[in-house]
Amino acid sequence: MKKRNLKTLSSLCALLLCATFAAWSQTPPPAPTFSKELRDQLQAVRDAALTSDYAWHQLEHLTENIGPRPSGSPQAQAAAEYVAAEMRKLGLEVHLEPAQVSHWIRGEEKAQLVEYPGQAPQTTQRIVLATISGSSATPAEGITADVVVVHNFDELTALGREKVAGKIVLFNVPYDERKAVAGMAFEAYGEAVVYRGRGAKAVAELGGIASLIRSVGGADYRLPHTGYSAPAGIPAAALAAEDAELVDHLAAQGHVRMHLTLTPQKLPDVTGYNVVADLKGSEHPEQIVVVSGHLDSWDLGRGAIDDGAGVVISMATAEILQRLHIRPRRTLRVIAWMDEENGGGGNQAYAKTHAGELANHIAAIESDAGAGHPLGFYMKMPPAAFTALQPLHDILRPVGSTVFRSAEHSPGSDIEPLVEAGIPGIGIIQDGRKYFDYHHTAADTLDKVDPHDLRENAAAMAVMALTLTNSNEALPRQ
Amino acid sequence: MKKRNLKTLSSLCALLLCATFAAWSQTPPPAPTFSKELRDQLQAVRDAALTSDYAWHQLEHLTENIGPRPSGSPQAQAAAEYVAAEMRKLGLEVHLEPAQVSHWIRGEEKAQLVEYPGQAPQTTQRIVLATISGSSATPAEGITADVVVVHNFDELTALGREKVAGKIVLFNVPYDERKAVAGMAFEAYGEAVVYRGRGAKAVAELGGIASLIRSVGGADYRLPHTGYSAPAGIPAAALAAEDAELVDHLAAQGHVRMHLTLTPQKLPDVTGYNVVADLKGSEHPEQIVVVSGHLDSWDLGRGAIDDGAGVVISMATAEILQRLHIRPRRTLRVIAWMDEENGGGGNQAYAKTHAGELANHIAAIESDAGAGHPLGFYMKMPPAAFTALQPLHDILRPVGSTVFRSAEHSPGSDIEPLVEAGIPGIGIIQDGRKYFDYHHTAADTLDKVDPHDLRENAAAMAVMALTLTNSNEALPRQ
């Protein structure tokens, strides 16, 4: 189905769906079922995943032997070649598919408060921060300017050009940890991350000379969180929560002046690679079910929860099927995406390269919310597809992955172009209460992944993927 | 009482105590009681502390306006002058008492793994670490050497000179977080900290060229913990837990080589100051009760839990008595010690300066275990003194500070010379489950202190101190 047809169909679909729902409210349709063969296969795959250390060993290699894998780096290249070789070892048909991807180098990042109320003679205070990706560089010797602190865009607007021009602006907007511990980490993230995305532009428009945010994430260990930001022609960085609080507190008492040095380099895009590995379908090799995670990571940590975990549980799906000699009826496609973090070059290239076969993409799964216990799935798909997957509850009950939630948007950023083309999209709902404590920090390391949780994730991914490749009917789509 | 008399008396005391215990086992002695006047005073002081933000505001100033206060730094000097001025404001008699204290500057600290199994071409891996105080400096350009990993002193000994000479040795000995969450944080610390104290010496003796430890502390946020170590003529540092695990994991697979740069400077000792502030006793001004914490901190954080909190709750004791117009019968002496962290110059100078009046020191309290909820007290004192304090239970029950534990050693390192001279020593037992997550790290900042917990600590300190200054009988001593 081509994209331009989608809108034409949407009104009709809406009508049909309303009718369907109305019908449901009177007479429930018969519950869908899986064949005994499929159920047996799913149980075997689930149990194999729950007792396998394949994903863990792959994650060890990606995070500890290869290490941080920022797009454009030798480590990202080595990781792509490694995943390709591992998939070939399993007998998959593998392509390294080129994509223009970002190439960004952090450089130096440091700051000190050089004037502030109550300052001891001849002293400064160190400010812990991390450059964010849209930052311009300061001169090598840094810049020195007064700091103004705001807590939302309205306060910035109220200050106006007169009070912002020539200043360093800090947005001290906390990530709401209370939401996170209550299971609403992504809501908390969404509320705060807008200042990382758009803060620098707003500051630049009023003549501010640098934009600082409070790191978007939880935990209180003086740990800054990096991430993507829209370039605005001025330096931009994220302070550790403790340092944002310090600056805010001191600025409330009086005059605060900062010396700031950030020397990131935005280099020309380079050719990077998505790893695309197919386990060909026995009956419908042209029909494709994608399992995926992104291989690139930020540079500060080692990319364990974001998103080595997503890659290795996708690899594990192929490994389990091969080990159990379960041939998928449709093609299982493992994708390790490149450059999710800093531009999405990998997923854009895939959508372009595979434009001709998107109609044959049955569904796309991406895991990119960590490696916490999998509670179930976010699913962006029509109600009929949602319903067709209900028998999975019984299979996944022992894993604890029975929450099926309808998603309003793509449940993964790399599969977004596919979802926008009408392909059902699925993301795993991981226990995310601690995800943003480590997300985009130096502490995103192997030890943050619990081996048992990782096995559960591999089970959830493999069971969902096998359902999509081996059910009698392809998943309904819009 | 002079120290040389103590031993003569000790055998006699032991006999008397045995007799006392024997008597107790038959007929319990009458429970000690406090006068109504003292009980009323204690309740008033307790309630005033529980509703006061004095300690909090002092802690804000020390940690945020002054900041890190390493011994020998301008901040340490500014902090001493600040505390002295604040105590003078309250009407206390204040002296800045000179002490020869350490002067240590961290310098540069960085490390990379330059060779390791599975390494991607043209890449290294960053190792996060913090220099520890006994470290020698590497050349400015660093050193490069193979790394060997051990997990205890026996493994090091077994390796012998042949396998250690010319190498960098890593002791990967974890702080046992399971003990910490179960309330045994200091036991966990004690087991691991010996490698910080003595590791470098053991390595140097076998010809090793640098000694690394795993940071002694909990939490997993890529956060190194600094601290004191005995100088051994070689560079020495503490790796973040994640980095110790990485090196250990890679070294188990094959050859690991590290480039290490540490450029600390151990400068000549300088004159620093203990702040000694007296609220003179109305009846026995010559009898002294010490309340104290240490004003110096490590340089990485801002010295909130270690030990700004101890200083400000000591200051609060004086503030509450003055505010409530409660004149102590004995002298209340507030001490803010200098250089607890890196040599103890402050407490040594005090013991020397005040040698002539130690016999008149009734008791010494130090708070140096953070600002967690106060559960009670460690007390190094004879059983009769222990017993005399039992009526405090009723006063402290609303605070939750009713655990009185006999201490085998001095319950605070600055009061150790006093305790060794026979003076009863008291430390507050704080909830320490998270103390070593932040201890000696960059994350020891104001936000780690809960204002309510701090008020409770001020209440516990003030109630204990007032009991000691105003009870009819001075606390029995050995």
Interface residues (C-beta under 8 A of the other chain):
Chain A: E60 H61 E64 N65 I66 G67 P68 S73 P74 Q75 Q77 A78 A79 Y116 P117 G118 Q119 A120 P121 Q122 T123 Q125 V128 A219 D220 Y221 R222 L223 A241 E242 E245 L246 H249 L250 Q253 G301 D437 Y438 T441 A442 A443 T445 L446 D447 K448
Chain B: E60 H61 E64 N65 I66 G67 P68 S73 P74 Q75 Q77 A78 A79 Y116 P117 G118 Q119 A120 P121 Q122 T123 Q125 V128 A219 D220 Y221 R222 L223 A241 E242 E245 L246 H249 L250 Q253 G301 D437 Y438 T441 A442 A443 T445 L446 D447 K448
